[in-house]
Amino acid sequence: MTVKHLRIATVVGALAVAGAVGACGEAKVEDNPANSELVNRGAKLFHDRCSGCHTLSAAAAEGSNTQIHDLERTDGPNFNQRRETVEQVLYAIRNGGFSGAIMPQNIVVGEDAQAVAEFVAKYSGSDAGNDAQ
């Protein structure tokens, strides 16, 4: 084996190890048999589309910042702490949040938007002393 082949083999091996280790910590949202199909779909959509900026434990989402000195412009509300209704969530989805400055408008639409809204309304506010519905 030449030095060039040895280097290539080393890089390929390192990438394989990195991929395996990286997959170990990947969050996955499981269906909850107690939820409707709509709410379960909303959990997955929230995880896929919203978890980069928002936190909600029920969707394995940790996108909000909890340290005031590390805040970024794109940090959205922590829905473990903030209670939302279906109507509030649908308004935010349609209008790009409440300020319209950061969140993309219509990040989900139609039945997907309804699913996310139902899910967030059911699980938001769990750390704020509000019981989930």
DAKA-V891316 format. One record per pair of residues at least 12 apart in sequence whose ideal C-beta (glycine too) atoms are under 6 Angstrom apart, sorted by the first residue. I is the first residue (numbers start at 1). GAP is how many residues later the second one is. If there is no record, write none. Layout:
[[I,GAP] [I,GAP]]
This chain:
[[27,33] [29,14] [29,15] [29,18] [29,30] [29,31] [38,77] [38,80] [39,79] [39,80] [39,83] [41,74] [42,73] [42,74] [42,76] [42,77] [43,16] [43,76] [45,63] [45,67] [45,70] [45,71] [46,13] [46,70] [46,73] [47,12] [47,13] [47,14] [49,58] [49,59] [51,12] [53,21] [53,23] [54,22] [54,25] [55,23] [55,25] [56,23] [57,23] [58,65] [64,12] [64,14] [74,28] [79,45] [80,46] [80,47] [81,46] [81,47] [83,41] [83,42] [83,45] [83,47] [84,36] [84,37] [84,40] [85,36] [86,31] [86,35] [89,28] [89,31] [90,27] [93,20]]
